[in-house]
Amino acid sequence: MSKKNKKPLTKAKKNLLITLLVLVVMGASVLILTLIPTAEQAEEQESGISSSESSEEEETISLLNKQASDVDHIDVVNQSDSFTIRYMEQDASEEEDEENSSFEIEGLDPNVYPVLATAVNSAAKYGYTVTAQKLIGDAADYNLDEFGLEDPVVQMTTTFSDGTAPFSYAIGDSSATGSGYYLLVDGKIYVGDSSEYLKKRRMDFCTTKIVSIDTSEDETVVFSNIQIVNENGEMIIVPQERKGYISTFSMRKPFTCSANDDTVTALQEDLVSVTARSVVGLSPTDEDLEKYGLLNPVASVIYTYKDSTYKLLAGGKDEDGNRYVMLDGGNVVYAVSDNGVSKWVEATPISLREKFVMLITINDVQQLTFDVGSQKYAFTLSRTVNEESSTENSTVYDYAVKGTDGQKLTYKTFQKFYQLLIGEQMLSDADFDSSMIEGKTPDITLTYHYYDTMYEDDVIEFYKSGTRRYLVAVNGDVSGYVTETSVNKMVDSAAQMEEDAYKE
């Protein structure tokens, strides 16, 4: 019997065979890949334990359980810095209290720097108490890079005071579920707790609160002194002491006038609580101060509230527009939002002063004299107690007014005239100083005399300056410009007042 000859494979059969081989190889590759779980798959597998199995496991896994007093020091290395946290011996007279255990960071003396003790203790806690919520598995079975453990976010090593072997572990990324962090302990991967402070720089343990004044029990907040020095000169604001002035604050430099209450109040609010975005330097050298623009600050502010005085210095800006700030005599350089310091860094005398020449209540004025060249006007007020309207806590007066020649005038008409006088507003021009009136005689002088003789007269002088405005001096200090139109209106109204014919 003869053998049958084999038929050669057709092209179609060859292609079919190759396709089958490829599928077999690909299937094997997929099988191999599925045997190496990712971080997310690992957690899904762990969370897939049956309820009967999970009920037998503890809710937390204790990886290290020591007391604070067992610690000598903890070395922390993260991706931004490295530092050592050291346990401070407790006073023998005090009871051991784990919640208040005191740790310090080497090189960060709390007597020198504003260290946030709670942050240091929080970070230290993870050096002697380490717990996990779940075990992922042996590190050898996983790709550590997927957990942030190939190059750990934080590496911690605790050295104990009793000679026990040091305890080291690594902290990786936040877990896939967002609950906890990946921990690498003794060759195993866990999901456990940690502190964000362990990722920070040593200087970040300093509080970002630069100034914090408790005013919660105060009905009103009035600083006894505010002194600003910046590129616009020196400005001094103090509380208004004179009776009769409507404003709460008074400007003493560069000229004497009422300050703008709204502007000064907003400034005070910024100075009561000054908080930085971040700490940028500790114990700066002159070279550092030069870099931050603080060797020769661009601005400073000194202010006093009750028995405490504060002085802040402002330098240049960082690339994000934050201003470098530090306390005078302090050891910390901060980056503060420019909005938080602009009210004093960019302040001008014009922005701080009251826009009105002088605001004085009519109730305290006994006589008002108005001299216009050779023409002199005098309006005298008298007052009597209104017994029906007055109370033990408040005295109400009835007023009468007489003109220059003693003629009786209508008080309501005088009130309108008076409102015109105190409504005089200064322009925003800042190009003036006291030398501009030296040796000159005022064109118009307005003088306020008061019932209370303990207060001196207030004298407002108007000097012609150009064709459309007057330069104003209050009690000898130049305060700014007013329009010629408004001054002419005052002069005309004074003449009308003499005839009791003033109209709005």
C-alpha positions as a printed Julia matrix, in Angstrom:
504×3 Matrix{Float64}:
   0.0     0.0    0.0
   1.44    3.16  -1.05
   1.6     6.28   1.37
  -0.49    9.32   0.63
   1.43   12.39  -0.29
   0.99   15.38   2.19
  -0.68   18.38   0.73
   1.06   21.7    1.32
  -0.71   24.31   3.58
  -2.66   26.84   1.69
  -2.07   30.58   2.33
  -5.43   30.85   4.05
  -4.59   28.01   6.44
  -1.21   29.56   7.24
  -2.82   32.87   8.15
  -5.37   31.12  10.35
  -2.64   29.24  12.22
  -0.6    32.44  12.8
  -3.68   34.23  14.13
  -4.36   31.41  16.6
  -0.75   31.51  17.85
  -0.92   35.28  18.37
  -4.12   34.93  20.36
  -2.54   32.31  22.57
   0.48   34.54  23.27
  -1.7    37.6   23.96
  -3.89   35.62  26.33
  -0.85   34.53  28.28
   0.39   38.14  28.49
  -2.96   39.36  29.76
  -2.98   36.58  32.33
   0.48   37.62  33.55
  -0.5    41.3   33.76
  -3.63   40.57  35.75
  -1.48   38.75  38.29
   0.37   42.06  39.07
  -2.31   44.33  40.57
  -2.09   48.13  40.45
  -2.58   50.27  43.55
  -6.29   50.67  42.72
  -6.75   46.96  42.02
  -4.93   46.08  45.21
  -7.31   48.2   47.23
 -10.31   46.77  45.41
  -9.09   43.27  46.22
  -8.56   44.16  49.85
 -11.95   45.81  50.13
 -13.51   42.72  48.54
 -12.91   40.54  51.63
 -16.09   38.78  52.64
 -18.02   40.11  55.59
 -17.24   36.97  57.6
 -13.49   37.48  57.05
 -13.54   41.26  57.75
 -15.53   40.81  60.95
 -12.7    38.69  62.35
 -10.14   41.44  61.61
  -9.56   44.4   63.9
 -10.79   47.78  62.67
  -7.26   49.16  62.93
  -3.88   47.52  62.63
  -1.33   48.66  65.2
   2.11   48.95  63.59
   3.81   50.93  66.37
   2.42   51.74  69.78
   4.74   53.7   72.05
   4.44   56.58  74.48
   5.71   60.08  73.74
   8.16   59.76  76.61
   9.68   56.68  74.92
  10.98   58.88  72.1
  14.42   60.41  71.99
  14.1    61.95  68.55
  12.41   61.49  65.18
  14.21   62.12  61.89
  11.97   63.26  59.05
  13.04   63.46  55.41
  10.51   64.68  52.85
  10.7    66.01  49.32
  11.13   69.62  50.49
  13.23   69.46  53.62
  14.64   67.33  56.42
  14.4    68.0   60.15
  14.58   66.33  63.54
  11.79   66.37  66.12
  13.06   65.91  69.66
  11.12   65.02  72.78
  11.43   67.57  75.59
  11.57   66.24  79.14
   8.46   67.02  81.17
   8.62   68.86  84.47
   8.76   66.29  87.23
   5.97   68.1   89.06
   3.6    67.72  86.13
   1.61   64.62  85.31
   2.35   62.93  82.01
  -0.27   64.01  79.5
   0.07   62.52  76.02
  -2.14   65.18  74.45
   0.09   67.93  75.77
   3.42   66.18  75.36
   6.02   68.68  74.28
   8.19   68.18  71.22
  10.52   70.67  69.58
  12.1    70.8   66.17
  15.87   71.19  66.26
  16.88   74.66  65.18
  13.38   76.04  65.75
  13.5    77.43  69.28
   9.97   78.48  70.34
  11.54   81.3   72.36
  12.93   82.73  69.14
  10.38   81.73  66.51
   6.56   81.72  66.64
   6.34   77.92  66.56
   2.92   76.32  66.36
   3.3    73.74  69.15
   0.17   71.8   68.16
   1.6    71.26  64.68
   4.9    69.92  66.06
   3.11   67.56  68.46
   0.79   66.41  65.67
   3.73   65.54  63.42
   5.61   63.85  66.27
   2.64   61.61  67.1
   3.2    59.65  63.89
   6.7    58.84  65.05
   5.55   56.77  68.03
   2.01   55.71  67.09
   1.46   54.19  63.67
  -1.83   52.53  62.72
  -3.34   51.25  59.5
  -6.86   50.59  58.3
  -5.93   47.83  55.91
  -3.1    45.69  54.62
  -2.47   45.81  50.87
   0.15   43.08  50.82
   3.85   42.33  50.46
   5.77   45.15  48.8
   7.62   42.61  46.59
   4.37   41.83  44.8
   3.66   45.4   43.72
   5.09   48.28  41.78
   6.03   50.71  44.58
   6.03   53.66  42.23
   2.25   53.4   41.89
   1.91   53.98  45.63
   4.4    56.85  45.78
   6.73   54.57  47.74
   9.56   54.08  45.26
  10.69   57.6   46.1
   8.73   58.13  49.35
   6.94   61.38  50.04
   8.16   61.09  53.63
  10.72   58.83  55.3
  10.56   58.64  59.1
  12.94   57.07  61.6
  12.26   57.12  65.32
  15.05   56.59  67.84
  13.88   55.56  71.29
  15.36   56.64  74.62
  15.42   53.09  76.07
  17.74   51.72  73.42
  15.02   49.88  71.49
  15.89   49.4   67.83
  14.9    52.43  65.7
  11.6    52.21  63.85
  11.55   53.32  60.21
   8.76   53.53  57.69
   7.86   55.39  54.51
   4.79   57.41  53.6
   3.6    57.57  50.01
   0.7    59.11  48.13
  -2.86   59.5   49.31
  -4.72   56.25  48.87
  -6.86   55.64  45.8
 -10.02   55.96  47.9
  -8.83   59.27  49.34
  -8.89   57.87  52.86
  -5.41   57.77  54.38
  -1.98   57.29  52.85
   0.06   54.37  51.59
   2.57   53.24  54.19
   5.56   50.95  53.71
   6.37   49.17  56.97
   8.66   46.13  57.29
   8.28   45.21  53.62
   4.47   45.45  53.59
   2.16   48.06  52.12
  -0.69   49.44  54.21
  -3.25   52.2   54.07
  -2.93   54.26  57.24
  -2.96   57.69  58.85
  -0.4    60.46  58.64
  -0.01   64.21  59.11
   0.24   66.82  56.36
   2.86   68.58  58.49
   5.29   65.75  57.8
   5.41   66.92  54.18
   6.27   70.5   55.09
   9.47   72.44  55.56
  10.85   73.14  59.0
   9.88   76.81  58.74
   6.28   75.84  58.02
   5.89   74.91  61.67
   5.89   78.64  62.44
   2.45   80.2   62.63
   1.46   82.47  59.76
  -0.34   84.77  62.22
   1.9    87.83  62.33
  -0.39   89.98  64.47
  -3.57   88.88  66.21
  -5.29   91.34  68.58
  -8.31   90.13  70.52
 -10.95   92.87  70.27
 -13.95   90.62  70.87
 -14.88   92.33  74.14
 -14.35   95.89  72.88
 -17.31   97.97  71.74
 -15.07  100.23  69.69
 -11.52   99.8   68.44
  -9.44  102.97  68.29
  -5.66  102.76  68.06
  -3.96  105.4   70.2
  -1.41  106.04  67.47
  -0.77  105.02  63.86
   2.46  106.09  62.19
   3.04  105.21  58.53
   6.24  105.83  56.6
   6.37  105.01  52.9
   7.41  106.57  49.61
   4.67  109.19  50.1
   6.2   110.47  53.34
   5.33  110.19  57.03
   1.72  110.13  58.19
   0.52  110.13  61.8
  -3.08  109.42  62.84
  -4.32  109.79  66.42
  -7.76  109.75  68.07
  -9.64  113.04  67.88
  -9.41  114.66  71.32
 -11.02  118.02  70.68
 -14.65  118.42  71.58
 -16.89  119.39  68.72
 -15.11  117.59  65.91
 -17.33  115.11  64.13
 -14.51  112.77  63.05
 -13.11  110.05  65.34
  -9.54  110.41  64.09
  -7.18  113.29  63.53
  -4.15  113.58  61.26
  -1.03  115.12  62.83
   1.44  114.66  59.97
   2.19  115.83  57.35
  -0.48  118.39  58.27
  -3.16  118.84  60.92
  -6.71  118.04  59.92
  -9.48  115.55  60.57
  -8.77  112.08  59.25
 -11.16  110.07  57.1
 -12.96  107.8   59.56
 -13.92  105.17  56.98
 -10.38  104.91  55.61
  -8.73  104.75  59.03
 -11.26  102.24  60.35
 -10.58   99.97  57.36
  -6.83  100.36  57.99
  -7.29   99.37  61.64
  -9.25   96.28  60.63
  -6.33   95.14  58.47
  -3.85   95.77  61.29
  -5.83   94.01  64.02
  -5.23   90.68  62.3
  -2.31   90.26  59.9
  -1.95   86.78  58.43
   0.65   85.63  55.93
   0.23   83.23  53.06
   3.47   81.5   53.99
   6.75   81.71  55.87
   9.66   82.3   53.48
  12.69   82.75  55.71
  14.08   82.38  59.23
  16.75   84.53  60.91
  17.49   86.39  57.66
  21.0    87.73  57.06
  21.6    91.17  55.59
  21.97   89.44  52.25
  18.56   87.81  52.72
  16.98   91.11  53.78
  18.4    92.75  50.69
  16.86   90.02  48.55
  13.46   90.51  50.19
  13.66   94.29  50.01
  13.63   94.5   53.8
  17.12   95.82  54.45
  15.7    99.21  53.5
  11.94   98.63  53.75
   9.64  100.32  51.27
   7.15  100.99  54.07
   6.61  100.63  57.8
   3.69  101.06  60.18
   3.76  101.46  63.96
   0.53  101.3   65.92
  -0.53  101.06  69.54
  -3.62   99.45  71.0
  -4.08   99.53  74.74
  -0.66   98.61  76.17
   0.78   96.88  73.11
   2.73   98.43  70.24
   3.4    96.71  66.92
   5.72   97.61  64.06
   5.55   95.98  60.65
   8.05   96.33  57.82
   7.23   95.77  54.15
   9.7    94.95  51.39
   9.44   93.83  47.79
   7.11   91.34  46.14
   7.47   87.72  45.12
   6.61   86.38  41.66
   2.97   85.94  42.7
   2.62   89.55  43.82
   2.73   88.8   47.56
   4.53   91.34  49.71
   7.48   90.36  51.95
   6.68   91.44  55.53
   8.28   90.99  58.93
   7.88   92.31  62.45
  10.52   94.83  63.42
  13.1    92.93  65.47
  11.52   89.62  64.45
  13.23   86.54  63.05
  10.7    85.46  60.44
  10.08   86.74  56.91
   6.56   86.23  55.59
   4.82   86.47  52.24
   1.56   88.4   52.69
  -1.16   89.04  50.15
  -0.6    92.53  48.78
  -4.24   93.36  49.5
  -3.59   92.73  53.17
  -0.93   95.45  53.47
  -1.69   97.9   50.66
  -3.68  100.25  52.92
  -0.48  101.29  54.7
   2.17  100.43  52.11
   0.45  102.64  49.51
  -1.19  105.18  51.86
  -1.02  108.88  50.98
  -1.83  111.92  53.13
  -4.71  112.68  50.76
  -6.18  109.18  51.12
  -6.08  109.34  54.93
  -7.37  112.85  55.53
 -10.99  113.89  55.73
 -12.09  115.4   52.43
 -13.86  118.24  54.27
 -11.72  121.14  55.47
 -13.06  120.84  59.02
 -16.11  119.14  60.47
 -17.28  120.82  63.68
 -20.69  120.41  65.29
 -22.68  123.62  65.47
 -23.71  122.91  69.07
 -20.25  123.75  70.42
 -19.67  126.99  68.49
 -20.14  130.21  70.44
 -19.02  132.61  67.74
 -17.97  132.41  64.12
 -15.96  135.23  62.55
 -15.45  135.57  58.81
 -12.85  138.1   57.61
 -12.7   138.9   53.91
 -10.06  141.58  53.45
 -11.37  144.7   55.18
 -14.86  143.25  55.5
 -15.43  141.49  58.83
 -18.44  139.41  59.81
 -19.24  138.04  63.27
 -22.06  135.62  64.07
 -22.62  135.05  67.79
 -24.72  132.24  69.24
 -26.31  132.04  72.67
 -27.96  129.01  74.21
 -30.41  128.23  76.99
 -31.31  124.86  78.44
 -34.57  123.37  77.2
 -35.88  121.92  80.44
 -38.67  119.9   78.81
 -36.41  118.12  76.33
 -33.37  117.63  78.58
 -32.79  114.51  80.67
 -30.32  113.5   83.39
 -28.03  112.06  80.73
 -28.56  114.6   77.96
 -28.84  118.38  77.9
 -30.81  119.97  75.07
 -30.34  123.66  74.24
 -32.34  126.3   72.44
 -30.16  128.59  70.32
 -30.34  132.19  69.21
 -27.98  133.98  66.81
 -26.98  137.61  66.25
 -25.16  139.28  63.37
 -22.15  141.57  63.27
 -24.05  144.63  64.49
 -26.0   142.67  67.12
 -29.06  142.24  64.95
 -31.16  139.16  65.58
 -30.97  136.49  62.89
 -33.01  133.35  62.29
 -31.26  130.29  63.7
 -32.58  127.96  60.97
 -31.17  130.32  58.35
 -27.82  130.32  60.15
 -27.85  126.51  60.17
 -28.0   126.49  56.36
 -25.11  128.94  56.21
 -23.13  126.82  58.67
 -23.71  123.66  56.61
 -22.22  125.48  53.62
 -19.08  126.32  55.63
 -18.38  122.83  56.96
 -19.29  121.3   53.6
 -16.21  122.88  51.99
 -14.27  120.02  50.34
 -10.59  119.87  49.42
  -9.31  118.8   46.03
  -7.17  115.69  45.58
  -4.03  117.62  44.59
  -1.03  116.69  46.75
   1.5   119.21  45.44
   1.67  121.63  48.39
   3.54  122.31  51.65
   3.66  124.86  54.44
   6.47  126.86  52.79
   3.93  128.04  50.22
   2.24  130.36  52.75
   5.31  131.62  54.61
   5.31  135.41  54.85
   1.91  135.7   53.17
  -1.33  137.22  54.47
  -4.47  135.14  54.03
  -7.15  136.5   51.72
  -9.93  135.05  53.9
  -9.91  133.89  57.52
 -12.62  131.81  59.16
 -12.37  131.4   62.96
 -14.37  129.16  65.29
 -14.72  130.23  68.96
 -16.14  127.68  71.42
 -18.27  127.72  74.56
 -15.72  125.5   76.23
 -12.82  127.86  76.93
 -10.42  124.98  77.51
 -10.21  124.59  73.73
  -8.36  127.1   71.61
  -9.93  128.67  68.55
  -9.74  126.84  65.24
  -8.51  129.1   62.46
  -8.95  128.32  58.76
  -7.09  130.51  56.29
  -7.59  130.74  52.54
  -4.75  131.89  50.23
  -5.41  132.7   46.58
  -3.47  130.28  44.38
  -3.79  130.76  40.66
  -7.03  131.76  39.05
  -9.32  128.94  40.09
  -8.42  127.79  43.58
  -7.32  128.66  47.09
  -4.73  126.99  49.31
  -6.16  126.19  52.75
  -4.3   126.19  56.08
  -5.87  124.81  59.25
  -4.33  126.2   62.43
  -1.21  127.18  60.52
  -0.74  123.87  58.68
  -1.41  123.7   54.94
  -4.07  121.06  54.26
  -4.85  121.34  50.54
  -6.69  123.17  47.81
 -10.34  124.22  47.46
 -12.06  125.67  44.43
 -12.43  129.42  43.95
 -16.12  128.86  43.15
 -16.83  127.32  46.56
 -14.93  130.1   48.38
 -16.83  132.82  46.49
 -20.07  131.13  47.45
 -19.09  131.28  51.14
 -18.2   134.98  50.87
 -21.5   135.82  49.14
 -23.47  133.78  51.66
 -21.83  135.58  54.6
 -23.07  138.9   53.23
 -26.54  137.42  52.69
 -26.52  136.01  56.22
 -26.09  139.51  57.64
 -29.42  140.37  56.01
 -30.87  136.98  57.03
 -31.5   136.37  53.34
 -29.4   133.24  52.79
 -30.93  130.81  50.33
 -29.7   127.41  49.2
